[in-house]
Amino acid sequence: MKKVIFIALTAAFLTACDKDEPVLNVKPGSVPETVVPNKPDKEQAGNEADTTPPTEAELKSYFNINTDLNVYQCLQLIKESNEEKDIQGRKLHVTASNVVSRNDEEGSFVSSVSGTVNGKEFAVEFACKGLKKKPARFYMASRVNVTWKEGVTSPESLPIPFDEFYRLKKSDKLTAEFLSQWVRFYSTSPDGSDLYDFTDEDIAKTALSEVRYDEGRIYFIVTYDGLVGKTAIREQPFIRFDKNLYYKNTVKTTKEPQYFYMQGVYEHLESFYGNFLEFSDDKVFVAEIVPQSKNCNKSNNTITCTLSLTTYQNSNEELARFEYEFKGFKPLTDLKNEWSLSTTSELNSFMSKRFASAADGDVSEQMKRYAISNWIKLAKSFVKRDGQLLELYVDKGRLNNVEVDAWIPASRRVIHADIRLLAPHFEVVSAKKQGKNLSLTIELTNANEISLSGVTATLNVAL
């Protein structure tokens, strides 16, 4: 009996092996059990094993081609793509390409491409249609338009040789290739529905002529591939360009204002501004202040005026006119370290009559009886400049068209004329008497309509 069972099991095992059936796992006296082996995912295994040449859809995905692109742009993408990419689960790597045919006006091309897919070599012809169409040659010339490219917000700051073109009448550097760095050249279909941007190939076929500037615009005539575009003055393409702003960018302020106070500079601006300006070419350009154009902003400590830019060679021909701001002047708070006072015989006599018999100590309350405006002019006032003390004297000036006291340097040198204190207001901070000496602390609290704090000076009066 045991022999019969053994023979039967052996036969069953051999039969299963011959038919690639699962192996039976049996034990004597038990029911046979089927063992099911693990199987790989069919789709994954299929993709990894699929080495058929790539489809048109796969190649478009590989090259990032879509219908918003023109033929030139697509061919550039094909030319620049040379890395392995995972496309729909397959490893695709294009290593070579060659244009078989192209029709830019129809928006189609055929290119031979070769490479590997999942490691296996392939070579196919890739045909692509439905791309953005290029206008016919005639329309490329006759319907061309130009504008500054997106992101160009201040074309007057670009390295465009406008002065050479405008002043020296040389336009040879203003070519389509040069301007295309910042200018968008584009054309449209006859119905105006589609915009076509000039490619590098198109720019190479484009020439500009009769370049001129007029009322904030640079005009030119475009010739495309030998065909001349619009020539009528009102129809010529143009880009907007402000020559006044361009020439303003050639002027800069020197560091000189930081050494001077604004109020005096404002009133004598014609004497100062020449040292405050520097030009891109100091041997060529010169600027003059337009009469009645200057203004000052006391809160910002700035001066604005209108400048007229000309050249030394031709001062009668104005190149540009623009508003210019001078800033960076010394703040009046710098007087903390520069302003001082000293007594005079007149002031000594004035105070002696009032305080000679007063008890020593704090006499601040008694000092309030005598308005500081009535006696401060008897003192000598100084401003320190370059290691020297410049004495100030009281003159008259105008503030908001009203005549006021003006403390100005006795020096007549223009370089000192920036020091000008209009309608200054003083206060006595402290007053102490010690024998024949009256020690006063005086604070300058306002001048030129600017409130000040901490600008003090000690004034010692002999009683």
Secondary structure, DSSP 8 states (H G I E B T S, - for coil): -HHHHHHHHHHHHHHHHHTT---EE--TTS--EE-------HHHHHHHH--S---HHHHHHHHT--TTSBHHHHHHHHHH--S-EEETTEEEEEEEEEEEEEETTTTEEEEEEEEEETTEEEEEEEEE-S-B----HHHHHHT-EEEE-TT---GGGS---HHHHHTS---TT--HHHHTTTEEEEEE-TTS--EEE--HHHHHTEEEEEEEEETTEEEEEEEETTEE---SGGGS-EEE--HHHHHHTTEEE-SGGGGSBHHHHHHTHHHHHHHHEEETTTTTEEEEE-TT--EEETTTTEEEEEEEEEESS-TTS--EEEEEEE---B-GGGGGGTEEEE--HHHHHHHHHHHTTS-SEE-HHHHTTS-GGGTGGGSEEEEEETTEEEEEEEEEEEETTEEEEEEEES---GGGTT--EES-EEEEEEEEEETTEEEEEEEEEEETTEE-SS-EEEEEEE-
